[in-house]
């Protein structure tokens, strides 16, 4: 009996389909940060358990927005069925319900102002696993045999009673074994999941060939321009449209002026397959740097850098997302306000060794991009760009550990979100060489 049960368990393990990779698991929320209509928002598509059924969509605002209506359109890629609605971006958003008729690939179109983004996603619904089937099946068989045996007078006939008791014991044993081993049995792919690729992707997909450019090629100070990211698969020459959401965005783009006085951390809109765009306005002429963090499915994270020049003459500062600065000395000054000054340990960091950077935060800090705090660091010349997080729960400070790669001057920005805005605290760090060098 034991041998038979072991064989059955081995068979279940061997037959289980390999778990497919997905951006979002069935029932989990999809969260995508977007910079749209000059606002930093996160679109949330709530996980659903039932299709046909309502899909709940909300837009969280991370800066003051007085009524930012966002048009929503959800379209099934398979049958073209489309539903539309609107939602107001807000710090605590109301969720709009749109009825979806099937699982599988869909597109969510967002419209605000004169900007539009199209986010591909899958409607997934969890399927019962083979393990669940065996647990309930085993218990059901055991119950039928016991009840059936009692009703058919088996206790009076020892042979039949024995057989029925053995059958019931086997059913309970199968259920118990599956409970023990269920964590090792891969779950079946949810309904609506992408088909498992037939060709082997053991080596992973190639890195994206990414190109960043501005439209117009030479923006003017004080005038809005578009920063565009084009993604091509070098092995096929086709547009790459399989970016995986990492840290709640398809791409994180940081644009800084060479001197660091201009800083934007934005999340471009996917306007077409392989094309991301974000609108920006630079207030002063000069050289600017753009760093984009992207992650292709089954390939890994990539950092892409580019630079561009802004012409014209300096304009009065636009609505900056940095906190107010104390002076105009050309140096990124320490911000005023409740956050204080970043404390470094050691006070003068040594290249190649970990430095702790800590900054006090006001009450009411909330998670943004899945993290409590973000630290972005650029070398003076722009050739190095780093990004680390405070991953603990919000409290009265954010703390980071960072190892500067080599001696020199670095520009740094700590970012966190409060109830109504994203706070950016800029500072500079001078890193020395270790004594051993
Ligand atoms: Cu980001």
Boltz pocket constraint, residues with backbone or C-beta under 6 A from the ligand:
constraints:
  - pocket:
      binder: B
      contacts: [[A, 247], [A, 249], [A, 251], [A, 252], [A, 253], [A, 265], [A, 266], [A, 267], [A, 369]]
      max_distance: 6.0
